[in-house]
Amino acid sequence: MKTRALHQLKTHSTLQEIISAHETTEDLLRSIGIQTELNENKTLLQICSEKQWNEEELLKWLRKQARTDKNQYQNQEKDYKIRSPKELETTLRGYEKDLIKQCRDLESNFHRVCKVHGIQYPIIKKMHWHLNEIIQKIQLIFMMLNKTINPLLTSIQASNSAILDRDAKNYNRTIELIVQDEHQITDHIQKINEINSHPERVEGVCATMKTVFQDMENFFSQTDALFRLLRTGIIPKLNREINKN
């Protein structure tokens, strides 16, 4: 029988059908506490009814995660040093698209979790504060990148283009600010990890809490990957071009 794509499946599809539909779904289901090997013949609706979860929300989350290719940047990281300015700029814009969307989704979904579970689990409100600080800094970083870094990457693609002294000074100041923001983001992530008692692992919590916490971990990983792109690819490339000028 031909395997159907994940977007074709419904809540009455079995876990086996859902797992077969995309290579990431089994790990995703396990990450939120579903023992896939014991429940392959149950439908998603049955699983969610037993756990008192919203089956439509869970299926929507699985589809969203499957659309996001977690490995799309991993192979690129191996050769950042030899990539052209155009390729680096394209990769950076890919990170911007993904991370800004994740910021919006996390902001909205974590707010919902706080409203439902904030009284029962006060640490969620503390984590929410740190998460909002991280989101604001990520948004600010992309504003700076679009104002200074992306124009420079575009500029050096033209062989007869020279980087002006004014642009070099703005670039250096931008890098200083981004490095400061990276340290502060790292500190906020560390604070979240220190206070996180993993309420999403408590039996009986809603599926939204479980998926939001998993999304937060993915967001942190993607943020770390952004800074690796800057440190190992873009900044060394622009430093060389500025030194040549």
C-alpha positions in Angstrom: 0.0 0.0 0.0 1.3 3.4 -0.9 2.3 5.6 2.0 0.3 8.8 2.2 1.9 12.2 2.9 1.4 13.7 6.3 -0.8 16.5 5.1 -3.2 13.9 3.7 -3.6 12.2 7.1 -6.4 12.9 9.6 -6.8 12.5 13.4 -8.4 9.1 12.8 -5.1 7.9 11.1 -3.1 5.4 13.1 0.3 6.2 14.6 1.9 3.8 12.2 0.4 5.7 9.3 1.6 9.0 10.7 5.1 7.6 11.4 5.3 6.2 7.9 4.3 9.6 6.4 7.4 11.5 7.4 10.8 10.6 8.8 10.7 13.0 11.7 7.3 12.2 13.1 8.3 9.2 15.3 11.0 11.3 17.1 8.5 14.2 17.5 5.9 12.0 19.0 8.4 10.5 21.4 9.7 13.9 22.3 6.3 14.8 23.8 5.9 11.5 25.7 4.1 9.2 23.3 5.4 5.6 23.4 5.1 5.0 19.6 6.2 1.3 19.8 3.3 0.5 22.1 0.6 2.5 20.3 1.2 2.0 16.6 -2.2 0.6 15.9 -4.1 3.3 17.8 -5.3 6.4 16.1 -4.1 9.9 17.0 -7.7 10.6 18.2 -7.5 7.6 20.6 -4.2 8.7 22.0 -5.3 12.2 22.5 -8.6 11.2 24.1 -6.7 9.0 26.6 -4.4 11.9 27.5 -7.2 14.6 27.2 -5.2 16.4 24.5 -6.5 18.4 21.5 -5.9 16.0 18.6 -6.3 18.8 15.9 -3.7 20.9 17.5 -1.3 18.0 17.8 -1.7 17.0 14.1 -1.2 20.7 13.1 2.0 20.8 15.2 3.3 17.6 13.6 2.7 19.0 10.1 4.4 22.3 11.0 7.5 20.5 12.3 7.7 18.2 9.3 7.7 21.2 7.0 10.7 22.6 8.9 13.7 20.6 7.7 15.8 20.4 10.8 18.8 19.3 8.7 18.6 22.0 6.0 21.5 24.0 7.3 23.6 21.3 8.9 25.4 20.3 5.7 26.1 23.9 4.9 27.9 24.5 8.1 30.7 22.2 7.0 31.8 24.6 4.3 30.8 28.1 5.5 34.5 29.2 5.1 34.5 28.6 1.4 31.0 29.8 0.5 30.5 32.9 -1.6 29.0 36.1 -0.2 25.9 35.4 -2.2 25.5 31.9 -0.7 26.1 33.3 2.8 23.6 36.0 2.3 21.0 33.5 1.1 21.6 31.2 4.1 21.3 34.2 6.4 18.0 35.2 4.9 16.8 31.6 5.4 17.6 31.8 9.1 15.8 35.2 9.3 12.6 33.7 7.8 12.6 30.7 10.0 13.6 32.4 13.3 11.2 35.4 12.9 8.3 33.0 12.3 9.4 30.9 15.4 9.5 34.1 17.4 5.9 34.9 16.5 4.7 31.4 17.1 6.5 31.0 20.5 5.3 34.4 21.7 1.7 33.5 21.0 1.8 29.9 22.2 3.8 30.5 25.3 1.4 33.2 26.3 -1.5 30.7 26.0 0.4 28.2 28.2 1.0 30.9 30.8 -2.7 31.7 31.0 -3.7 28.1 31.4 -0.8 26.7 33.6 0.9 29.8 35.0 -0.8 29.5 38.4 -0.2 25.8 38.8 3.5 26.1 37.5 4.8 29.6 38.5 8.2 28.9 36.8 6.5 29.1 33.4 6.0 32.8 34.0 9.6 33.2 34.9 10.7 31.3 31.8 8.3 33.4 29.7 10.0 36.6 30.8 13.4 35.2 29.8 12.0 33.9 26.5 10.5 37.3 25.6 13.9 38.9 26.3 15.5 36.4 23.9 12.9 37.0 21.2 13.3 40.8 21.4 17.1 40.5 21.0 16.7 38.1 18.0 14.4 40.6 16.3 16.8 43.4 17.1 19.8 41.4 15.7 18.0 40.9 12.4 17.2 44.6 12.2 20.9 45.3 12.5 21.9 42.6 10.1 19.5 44.0 7.5 20.8 47.5 8.0 24.5 46.7 7.9 25.6 43.1 7.2 23.3 42.2 4.3 24.1 45.4 2.3 27.8 44.6 2.8 27.4 41.0 1.6 25.5 42.4 -1.5 28.2 45.1 -2.1 31.2 42.7 -2.1 29.6 40.6 -4.8 30.4 43.4 -7.2 34.1 43.1 -8.1 34.6 46.8 -8.6 32.9 47.7 -5.3 35.0 49.1 -2.4 33.8 49.2 1.3 33.8 52.8 2.5 35.4 53.8 5.8 32.0 54.8 7.1 30.5 51.4 6.3 33.5 49.6 7.9 32.9 51.6 11.2 29.2 50.8 11.1 30.0 47.2 10.5 32.5 47.0 13.5 29.9 48.6 15.8 27.2 46.2 14.6 29.4 43.2 15.3 30.2 44.5 18.8 26.4 44.8 19.5 25.6 41.4 18.1 28.4 39.8 20.2 26.9 41.5 23.3 23.4 40.3 22.4 24.7 36.7 21.8 26.2 36.7 25.3 23.0 38.0 26.8 20.9 35.5 24.9 23.2 32.7 26.1 22.7 33.9 29.7 18.9 33.9 29.3 18.9 30.4 27.9 21.1 29.3 30.8 18.6 30.9 33.3 15.7 29.1 31.6 17.6 25.8 31.8 18.4 26.4 35.5 14.8 27.1 36.5 13.2 24.5 34.1 11.8 21.6 36.2 10.2 20.3 32.9 6.5 20.7 33.8 5.7 19.5 30.2 6.8 16.0 31.3 4.2 15.8 34.1 1.5 13.3 33.4 -1.8 14.9 32.5 -0.6 18.3 31.1 -2.0 19.4 27.8 -0.4 18.8 24.5 0.1 22.5 23.9 2.5 22.7 26.8 4.5 19.7 25.5 4.7 21.0 22.0 5.6 24.6 23.1 8.5 23.3 25.2 9.7 21.2 22.3 9.4 24.3 20.0 11.4 26.3 22.5 14.3 23.8 22.4 14.2 23.9 18.6 14.3 27.7 18.7 17.4 27.7 20.9 19.1 25.2 18.6 18.3 27.3 15.5 19.5 30.5 17.4 22.8 28.8 18.2 23.2 27.8 14.5 22.6 31.4 13.4 25.5 32.6 15.6 27.7 29.8 14.2 26.9 31.1 10.7 28.0 34.6 11.7 31.1 33.5 13.6 32.5 31.0 11.1 31.2 32.3 7.8 30.0 35.8 7.5 32.2 37.8 9.9 35.5 36.2 8.7 34.4 36.8 5.1 33.6 40.5 5.7 36.7 41.0 7.9 38.9 39.9 5.0 37.2 42.2 2.5 37.5 45.2 4.9 41.2 44.5 5.5 41.8 44.3 1.7 40.3 47.8 1.4 
